[in-house]
Amino acid sequence: MIDKVVVDTSIFISALIGPSGPSRELIRQCLLGNYQPLMGNALFCEYESVFSRPHILK
């Protein structure tokens, strides 16, 4: 059975910004199928809001 995780916005942003570290490793493990990431509507809306910020887009 695959463990399920909720990837908070700060974890996802950290994984995209940093080339290594625990956040990046968690996303890597999700992509490898070792964890199943879960997301609800509220979290998806938060992702959209954060990703549209100019300092994040840089």
PDB file of N, CA, C and O in Angstrom:
ATOM      1  N   MET A   1       0.835  -1.175   0.000  1.00  0.00           N
ATOM      2  CA  MET A   1       0.000   0.000   0.000  1.00  0.00           C
ATOM      3  C   MET A   1       0.890   1.251   0.000  1.00  0.00           C
ATOM      4  O   MET A   1       1.873   1.321   0.737  1.00  0.00           O
ATOM      5  N   ILE A   2       0.541   2.218  -0.818  1.00  0.00           N
ATOM      6  CA  ILE A   2       1.293   3.462  -0.926  1.00  0.00           C
ATOM      7  C   ILE A   2       0.793   4.454   0.122  1.00  0.00           C
ATOM      8  O   ILE A   2      -0.411   4.640   0.301  1.00  0.00           O
ATOM      9  N   ASP A   3       1.744   5.084   0.810  1.00  0.00           N
ATOM     10  CA  ASP A   3       1.381   6.125   1.776  1.00  0.00           C
ATOM     11  C   ASP A   3       0.847   7.343   1.049  1.00  0.00           C
ATOM     12  O   ASP A   3       1.337   7.708  -0.020  1.00  0.00           O
ATOM     13  N   LYS A   4      -0.157   7.967   1.636  1.00  0.00           N
ATOM     14  CA  LYS A   4      -0.758   9.171   1.070  1.00  0.00           C
ATOM     15  C   LYS A   4      -0.242  10.380   1.830  1.00  0.00           C
ATOM     16  O   LYS A   4      -0.112  10.353   3.054  1.00  0.00           O
ATOM     17  N   VAL A   5       0.055  11.454   1.081  1.00  0.00           N
ATOM     18  CA  VAL A   5       0.549  12.681   1.698  1.00  0.00           C
ATOM     19  C   VAL A   5      -0.164  13.892   1.104  1.00  0.00           C
ATOM     20  O   VAL A   5      -0.572  13.885  -0.058  1.00  0.00           O
ATOM     21  N   VAL A   6      -0.302  14.909   1.909  1.00  0.00           N
ATOM     22  CA  VAL A   6      -0.788  16.198   1.429  1.00  0.00           C
ATOM     23  C   VAL A   6       0.425  17.113   1.369  1.00  0.00           C
ATOM     24  O   VAL A   6       1.063  17.375   2.389  1.00  0.00           O
ATOM     25  N   VAL A   7       0.739  17.592   0.185  1.00  0.00           N
ATOM     26  CA  VAL A   7       1.905  18.447  -0.010  1.00  0.00           C
ATOM     27  C   VAL A   7       1.457  19.900   0.131  1.00  0.00           C
ATOM     28  O   VAL A   7       0.799  20.448  -0.754  1.00  0.00           O
ATOM     29  N   ASP A   8       1.819  20.506   1.242  1.00  0.00           N
ATOM     30  CA  ASP A   8       1.468  21.888   1.516  1.00  0.00           C
ATOM     31  C   ASP A   8       2.128  22.810   0.487  1.00  0.00           C
ATOM     32  O   ASP A   8       3.135  22.452  -0.124  1.00  0.00           O
ATOM     33  N   THR A   9       1.557  23.981   0.305  1.00  0.00           N
ATOM     34  CA  THR A   9       2.064  24.937  -0.671  1.00  0.00           C
ATOM     35  C   THR A   9       3.526  25.300  -0.400  1.00  0.00           C
ATOM     36  O   THR A   9       4.321  25.386  -1.336  1.00  0.00           O
ATOM     37  N   SER A  10       3.882  25.510   0.848  1.00  0.00           N
ATOM     38  CA  SER A  10       5.266  25.878   1.161  1.00  0.00           C
ATOM     39  C   SER A  10       6.250  24.768   0.805  1.00  0.00           C
ATOM     40  O   SER A  10       7.374  25.043   0.385  1.00  0.00           O
ATOM     41  N   ILE A  11       5.834  23.529   0.968  1.00  0.00           N
ATOM     42  CA  ILE A  11       6.687  22.396   0.580  1.00  0.00           C
ATOM     43  C   ILE A  11       6.873  22.371  -0.928  1.00  0.00           C
ATOM     44  O   ILE A  11       7.986  22.177  -1.418  1.00  0.00           O
ATOM     45  N   PHE A  12       5.787  22.567  -1.663  1.00  0.00           N
ATOM     46  CA  PHE A  12       5.856  22.527  -3.119  1.00  0.00           C
ATOM     47  C   PHE A  12       6.728  23.664  -3.654  1.00  0.00           C
ATOM     48  O   PHE A  12       7.557  23.444  -4.537  1.00  0.00           O
ATOM     49  N   ILE A  13       6.549  24.862  -3.134  1.00  0.00           N
ATOM     50  CA  ILE A  13       7.358  26.011  -3.569  1.00  0.00           C
ATOM     51  C   ILE A  13       8.831  25.773  -3.235  1.00  0.00           C
ATOM     52  O   ILE A  13       9.700  26.032  -4.067  1.00  0.00           O
ATOM     53  N   SER A  14       9.116  25.291  -2.044  1.00  0.00           N
ATOM     54  CA  SER A  14      10.499  24.996  -1.656  1.00  0.00           C
ATOM     55  C   SER A  14      11.129  23.963  -2.581  1.00  0.00           C
ATOM     56  O   SER A  14      12.302  24.075  -2.937  1.00  0.00           O
ATOM     57  N   ALA A  15      10.362  22.975  -2.962  1.00  0.00           N
ATOM     58  CA  ALA A  15      10.870  21.938  -3.860  1.00  0.00           C
ATOM     59  C   ALA A  15      11.200  22.497  -5.236  1.00  0.00           C
ATOM     60  O   ALA A  15      12.160  22.060  -5.870  1.00  0.00           O
ATOM     61  N   LEU A  16      10.418  23.454  -5.697  1.00  0.00           N
ATOM     62  CA  LEU A  16      10.670  24.053  -7.009  1.00  0.00           C
ATOM     63  C   LEU A  16      11.851  25.016  -6.976  1.00  0.00           C
ATOM     64  O   LEU A  16      12.578  25.133  -7.962  1.00  0.00           O
ATOM     65  N   ILE A  17      12.048  25.697  -5.868  1.00  0.00           N
ATOM     66  CA  ILE A  17      13.109  26.697  -5.764  1.00  0.00           C
ATOM     67  C   ILE A  17      14.469  26.059  -5.497  1.00  0.00           C
ATOM     68  O   ILE A  17      15.459  26.402  -6.143  1.00  0.00           O
ATOM     69  N   GLY A  18      14.513  25.134  -4.548  1.00  0.00           N
ATOM     70  CA  GLY A  18      15.790  24.546  -4.148  1.00  0.00           C
ATOM     71  C   GLY A  18      16.145  23.306  -4.948  1.00  0.00           C
ATOM     72  O   GLY A  18      15.271  22.493  -5.247  1.00  0.00           O
ATOM     73  N   PRO A  19      17.422  23.148  -5.300  1.00  0.00           N
ATOM     74  CA  PRO A  19      17.848  21.988  -6.096  1.00  0.00           C
ATOM     75  C   PRO A  19      17.937  20.696  -5.292  1.00  0.00           C
ATOM     76  O   PRO A  19      18.052  19.613  -5.866  1.00  0.00           O
ATOM     77  N   SER A  20      17.884  20.804  -3.973  1.00  0.00           N
ATOM     78  CA  SER A  20      17.944  19.608  -3.128  1.00  0.00           C
ATOM     79  C   SER A  20      17.223  19.908  -1.821  1.00  0.00           C
ATOM     80  O   SER A  20      16.676  20.996  -1.639  1.00  0.00           O
ATOM     81  N   GLY A  21      17.227  18.957  -0.931  1.00  0.00           N
ATOM     82  CA  GLY A  21      16.593  19.139   0.372  1.00  0.00           C
ATOM     83  C   GLY A  21      15.379  18.244   0.536  1.00  0.00           C
ATOM     84  O   GLY A  21      14.961  17.571  -0.406  1.00  0.00           O
ATOM     85  N   PRO A  22      14.815  18.238   1.733  1.00  0.00           N
ATOM     86  CA  PRO A  22      13.713  17.328   2.033  1.00  0.00           C
ATOM     87  C   PRO A  22      12.444  17.608   1.218  1.00  0.00           C
ATOM     88  O   PRO A  22      11.730  16.675   0.851  1.00  0.00           O
ATOM     89  N   SER A  23      12.160  18.879   0.934  1.00  0.00           N
ATOM     90  CA  SER A  23      10.968  19.189   0.130  1.00  0.00           C
ATOM     91  C   SER A  23      11.105  18.624  -1.278  1.00  0.00           C
ATOM     92  O   SER A  23      10.175  18.022  -1.815  1.00  0.00           O
ATOM     93  N   ARG A  24      12.270  18.827  -1.862  1.00  0.00           N
ATOM     94  CA  ARG A  24      12.535  18.317  -3.211  1.00  0.00           C
ATOM     95  C   ARG A  24      12.462  16.791  -3.234  1.00  0.00           C
ATOM     96  O   ARG A  24      11.927  16.201  -4.173  1.00  0.00           O
ATOM     97  N   GLU A  25      12.998  16.165  -2.204  1.00  0.00           N
ATOM     98  CA  GLU A  25      12.983  14.699  -2.122  1.00  0.00           C
ATOM     99  C   GLU A  25      11.565  14.168  -1.994  1.00  0.00           C
ATOM    100  O   GLU A  25      11.237  13.142  -2.589  1.00  0.00           O
ATOM    101  N   LEU A  26      10.722  14.842  -1.232  1.00  0.00           N
ATOM    102  CA  LEU A  26       9.332  14.411  -1.096  1.00  0.00           C
ATOM    103  C   LEU A  26       8.617  14.452  -2.450  1.00  0.00           C
ATOM    104  O   LEU A  26       7.916  13.506  -2.807  1.00  0.00           O
ATOM    105  N   ILE A  27       8.789  15.530  -3.196  1.00  0.00           N
ATOM    106  CA  ILE A  27       8.174  15.630  -4.527  1.00  0.00           C
ATOM    107  C   ILE A  27       8.738  14.557  -5.450  1.00  0.00           C
ATOM    108  O   ILE A  27       7.995  13.949  -6.220  1.00  0.00           O
ATOM    109  N   ARG A  28      10.031  14.325  -5.378  1.00  0.00           N
ATOM    110  CA  ARG A  28      10.661  13.277  -6.195  1.00  0.00           C
ATOM    111  C   ARG A  28      10.045  11.909  -5.880  1.00  0.00           C
ATOM    112  O   ARG A  28       9.754  11.132  -6.788  1.00  0.00           O
ATOM    113  N   GLN A  29       9.852  11.626  -4.608  1.00  0.00           N
ATOM    114  CA  GLN A  29       9.269  10.345  -4.218  1.00  0.00           C
ATOM    115  C   GLN A  29       7.816  10.221  -4.681  1.00  0.00           C
ATOM    116  O   GLN A  29       7.364   9.128  -5.022  1.00  0.00           O
ATOM    117  N   CYS A  30       7.094  11.326  -4.693  1.00  0.00           N
ATOM    118  CA  CYS A  30       5.721  11.314  -5.228  1.00  0.00           C
ATOM    119  C   CYS A  30       5.747  10.989  -6.721  1.00  0.00           C
ATOM    120  O   CYS A  30       4.951  10.182  -7.201  1.00  0.00           O
ATOM    121  N   LEU A  31       6.660  11.621  -7.446  1.00  0.00           N
ATOM    122  CA  LEU A  31       6.764  11.383  -8.888  1.00  0.00           C
ATOM    123  C   LEU A  31       7.213   9.952  -9.207  1.00  0.00           C
ATOM    124  O   LEU A  31       6.863   9.405 -10.252  1.00  0.00           O
ATOM    125  N   LEU A  32       7.978   9.364  -8.313  1.00  0.00           N
ATOM    126  CA  LEU A  32       8.414   7.975  -8.494  1.00  0.00           C
ATOM    127  C   LEU A  32       7.333   6.962  -8.109  1.00  0.00           C
ATOM    128  O   LEU A  32       7.482   5.763  -8.346  1.00  0.00           O
ATOM    129  N   GLY A  33       6.252   7.456  -7.517  1.00  0.00           N
ATOM    130  CA  GLY A  33       5.157   6.575  -7.138  1.00  0.00           C
ATOM    131  C   GLY A  33       5.267   5.977  -5.754  1.00  0.00           C
ATOM    132  O   GLY A  33       4.510   5.070  -5.405  1.00  0.00           O
ATOM    133  N   ASN A  34       6.201   6.473  -4.961  1.00  0.00           N
ATOM    134  CA  ASN A  34       6.366   5.955  -3.605  1.00  0.00           C
ATOM    135  C   ASN A  34       5.379   6.560  -2.610  1.00  0.00           C
ATOM    136  O   ASN A  34       5.128   5.986  -1.551  1.00  0.00           O
ATOM    137  N   TYR A  35       4.830   7.702  -2.949  1.00  0.00           N
ATOM    138  CA  TYR A  35       3.784   8.357  -2.161  1.00  0.00           C
ATOM    139  C   TYR A  35       2.679   8.797  -3.105  1.00  0.00           C
ATOM    140  O   TYR A  35       2.933   9.089  -4.273  1.00  0.00           O
ATOM    141  N   GLN A  36       1.480   8.843  -2.610  1.00  0.00           N
ATOM    142  CA  GLN A  36       0.351   9.344  -3.391  1.00  0.00           C
ATOM    143  C   GLN A  36      -0.026  10.721  -2.846  1.00  0.00           C
ATOM    144  O   GLN A  36      -0.557  10.829  -1.740  1.00  0.00           O
ATOM    145  N   PRO A  37       0.251  11.785  -3.629  1.00  0.00           N
ATOM    146  CA  PRO A  37      -0.118  13.119  -3.143  1.00  0.00           C
ATOM    147  C   PRO A  37      -1.623  13.343  -3.250  1.00  0.00           C
ATOM    148  O   PRO A  37      -2.253  12.956  -4.234  1.00  0.00           O
ATOM    149  N   LEU A  38      -2.181  13.968  -2.232  1.00  0.00           N
ATOM    150  CA  LEU A  38      -3.609  14.280  -2.202  1.00  0.00           C
ATOM    151  C   LEU A  38      -3.790  15.792  -2.209  1.00  0.00           C
ATOM    152  O   LEU A  38      -2.963  16.530  -1.673  1.00  0.00           O
ATOM    153  N   MET A  39      -4.887  16.248  -2.825  1.00  0.00           N
ATOM    154  CA  MET A  39      -5.155  17.677  -2.886  1.00  0.00           C
ATOM    155  C   MET A  39      -6.655  17.913  -2.948  1.00  0.00           C
ATOM    156  O   MET A  39      -7.375  17.241  -3.686  1.00  0.00           O
ATOM    157  N   GLY A  40      -7.108  18.867  -2.168  1.00  0.00           N
ATOM    158  CA  GLY A  40      -8.504  19.271  -2.211  1.00  0.00           C
ATOM    159  C   GLY A  40      -8.637  20.596  -2.948  1.00  0.00           C
ATOM    160  O   GLY A  40      -7.645  21.184  -3.378  1.00  0.00           O
ATOM    161  N   ASN A  41      -9.862  21.051  -3.087  1.00  0.00           N
ATOM    162  CA  ASN A  41     -10.121  22.303  -3.801  1.00  0.00           C
ATOM    163  C   ASN A  41      -9.451  23.496  -3.134  1.00  0.00           C
ATOM    164  O   ASN A  41      -8.883  24.347  -3.819  1.00  0.00           O
ATOM    165  N   ALA A  42      -9.509  23.570  -1.827  1.00  0.00           N
ATOM    166  CA  ALA A  42      -8.924  24.709  -1.110  1.00  0.00           C
ATOM    167  C   ALA A  42      -7.414  24.776  -1.327  1.00  0.00           C
ATOM    168  O   ALA A  42      -6.860  25.853  -1.548  1.00  0.00           O
ATOM    169  N   LEU A  43      -6.756  23.628  -1.264  1.00  0.00           N
ATOM    170  CA  LEU A  43      -5.307  23.603  -1.472  1.00  0.00           C
ATOM    171  C   LEU A  43      -4.962  23.964  -2.909  1.00  0.00           C
ATOM    172  O   LEU A  43      -3.993  24.686  -3.144  1.00  0.00           O
ATOM    173  N   PHE A  44      -5.727  23.481  -3.863  1.00  0.00           N
ATOM    174  CA  PHE A  44      -5.493  23.827  -5.267  1.00  0.00           C
ATOM    175  C   PHE A  44      -5.620  25.335  -5.473  1.00  0.00           C
ATOM    176  O   PHE A  44      -4.805  25.933  -6.175  1.00  0.00           O
ATOM    177  N   CYS A  45      -6.626  25.949  -4.873  1.00  0.00           N
ATOM    178  CA  CYS A  45      -6.807  27.408  -4.975  1.00  0.00           C
ATOM    179  C   CYS A  45      -5.631  28.149  -4.337  1.00  0.00           C
ATOM    180  O   CYS A  45      -5.200  29.188  -4.836  1.00  0.00           O
ATOM    181  N   GLU A  46      -5.119  27.612  -3.240  1.00  0.00           N
ATOM    182  CA  GLU A  46      -3.952  28.229  -2.603  1.00  0.00           C
ATOM    183  C   GLU A  46      -2.739  28.142  -3.522  1.00  0.00           C
ATOM    184  O   GLU A  46      -1.994  29.113  -3.656  1.00  0.00           O
ATOM    185  N   TYR A  47      -2.533  26.987  -4.158  1.00  0.00           N
ATOM    186  CA  TYR A  47      -1.443  26.841  -5.131  1.00  0.00           C
ATOM    187  C   TYR A  47      -1.555  27.906  -6.215  1.00  0.00           C
ATOM    188  O   TYR A  47      -0.578  28.588  -6.523  1.00  0.00           O
ATOM    189  N   GLU A  48      -2.745  28.049  -6.794  1.00  0.00           N
ATOM    190  CA  GLU A  48      -2.956  29.032  -7.852  1.00  0.00           C
ATOM    191  C   GLU A  48      -2.635  30.443  -7.372  1.00  0.00           C
ATOM    192  O   GLU A  48      -1.995  31.214  -8.087  1.00  0.00           O
ATOM    193  N   SER A  49      -3.070  30.774  -6.187  1.00  0.00           N
ATOM    194  CA  SER A  49      -2.834  32.108  -5.633  1.00  0.00           C
ATOM    195  C   SER A  49      -1.340  32.367  -5.435  1.00  0.00           C
ATOM    196  O   SER A  49      -0.834  33.426  -5.806  1.00  0.00           O
ATOM    197  N   VAL A  50      -0.653  31.415  -4.859  1.00  0.00           N
ATOM    198  CA  VAL A  50       0.774  31.587  -4.573  1.00  0.00           C
ATOM    199  C   VAL A  50       1.589  31.624  -5.867  1.00  0.00           C
ATOM    200  O   VAL A  50       2.501  32.441  -5.989  1.00  0.00           O
ATOM    201  N   PHE A  51       1.285  30.770  -6.817  1.00  0.00           N
ATOM    202  CA  PHE A  51       2.050  30.718  -8.057  1.00  0.00           C
ATOM    203  C   PHE A  51       1.874  31.957  -8.921  1.00  0.00           C
ATOM    204  O   PHE A  51       2.687  32.202  -9.813  1.00  0.00           O
ATOM    205  N   SER A  52       0.854  32.727  -8.681  1.00  0.00           N
ATOM    206  CA  SER A  52       0.629  33.938  -9.482  1.00  0.00           C
ATOM    207  C   SER A  52       1.343  35.161  -8.899  1.00  0.00           C
ATOM    208  O   SER A  52       1.301  36.236  -9.497  1.00  0.00           O
ATOM    209  N   ARG A  53       1.987  35.016  -7.761  1.00  0.00           N
ATOM    210  CA  ARG A  53       2.701  36.134  -7.155  1.00  0.00           C
ATOM    211  C   ARG A  53       3.983  36.422  -7.944  1.00  0.00           C
ATOM    212  O   ARG A  53       4.727  35.498  -8.272  1.00  0.00           O
ATOM    213  N   PRO A  54       4.242  37.694  -8.247  1.00  0.00           N
ATOM    214  CA  PRO A  54       5.401  38.052  -9.077  1.00  0.00           C
ATOM    215  C   PRO A  54       6.745  37.543  -8.541  1.00  0.00           C
ATOM    216  O   PRO A  54       7.577  37.075  -9.318  1.00  0.00           O
ATOM    217  N   HIS A  55       6.965  37.628  -7.230  1.00  0.00           N
ATOM    218  CA  HIS A  55       8.260  37.186  -6.689  1.00  0.00           C
ATOM    219  C   HIS A  55       8.436  35.669  -6.773  1.00  0.00           C
ATOM    220  O   HIS A  55       9.566  35.180  -6.774  1.00  0.00           O
ATOM    221  N   ILE A  56       7.363  34.939  -6.841  1.00  0.00           N
ATOM    222  CA  ILE A  56       7.437  33.476  -7.011  1.00  0.00           C
ATOM    223  C   ILE A  56       7.732  33.134  -8.469  1.00  0.00           C
ATOM    224  O   ILE A  56       8.490  32.206  -8.751  1.00  0.00           O
ATOM    225  N   LEU A  57       7.136  33.878  -9.388  1.00  0.00           N
ATOM    226  CA  LEU A  57       7.339  33.613 -10.809  1.00  0.00           C
ATOM    227  C   LEU A  57       8.785  33.852 -11.253  1.00  0.00           C
ATOM    228  O   LEU A  57       9.254  33.245 -12.215  1.00  0.00           O
ATOM    229  N   LYS A  58       9.487  34.746 -10.537  1.00  0.00           N
ATOM    230  CA  LYS A  58      10.896  35.006 -10.884  1.00  0.00           C
ATOM    231  C   LYS A  58      11.720  33.784 -10.586  1.00  0.00           C
ATOM    232  O   LYS A  58      12.931  33.788 -10.804  1.00  0.00           O
TER     233      LYS A  58
END
